[in-house]
Amino acid sequence: MNVAISVETLTEAVLALPRKDKVTLLTLLEDSLADDDSTAADAYDAEIKRRIESTDRGDATLISHEEVKRRLGPKYGKKAD
């Protein structure tokens, strides 16, 4: 069924729905977009795999959790422990 409806009209109708129906609609819309996100998810998975392999080969320079906190603390207003 192909019914032309403006975004404004659709928005008004959706906002008038009960919360439960909005959640159902949101879930359906998110599921319909999941296929579009597969490229980003694939790229993310490839990057994680690359980083793990780099670490396993010893090519990556690792730093301790304490060093991460020391470096990021000033940027985010927290002092290192």
N, C-alpha and C positions, 0 to 999 in steps of 0.2 A: 504494500500500500504506500503510495507516494503522495503525501499531503503537504502542500506548501504552507508553512507557518513561519511567521517572523520570529527572530530570536527574542525580541521584546515580549511578544505574546507568550512564547514558550517559557521565558523566564518568569513572568508573572504567574503562569499556571503552576510551575514547579515550586515557586516560593509559597504558594497557597496550600501545598500538600502538607499532610501531617508528617511529623518527623520520621516516623517509621517508613513511610513511602519515599521520603527524600533519601534515606539511607539506602533503600533498595535501589533507587534510581542511580545513586552515586556508585554503588557497587557494580551495577550493570555498565555504567559508562567507563569506570576504571578497567573492567574486564575487556571492554571493547578496544581500549587503548593499549592493552598489554602487548599485543602483537607489534604495535608501533615501537614499543620500548625494547624489543628484542635486539635491535642493533646496538643500542647503548649497553644493554646487559651483556651482550657478546663481547663488546669492546672492554667492558669492565672485567669480565672473566679472563680475557686474554692478558690484560695488564697485570692482574693478580698472579696469573700463571707465570708471566715473564719475571715478576719480582721474586717469586718463590724460587724459580730456577736460578736467578742471579744470586740469591742468597745461598742456595745449595752449592753453587760453583765457587762461592767465596768471593764473588765480584762485588758484592754490595758492601758498603761501609755501614755497619750497624752502630747505634748508640744506645746507651742504657736509658731506662725509664727516668732515672734521676736527671740525666742530661737533657732529656726532652722537657721535663718540668722546668729545669733551670733556664733553658732557652726560651720557652714559651711563656713562663710566668710573668715576666715584665710586660709582654705584649698584651696579656689578658688580665693584668692587675693582680696577679697572685704571686706570692713569694714561694720559692722552693722550700720543701720540707727539710 
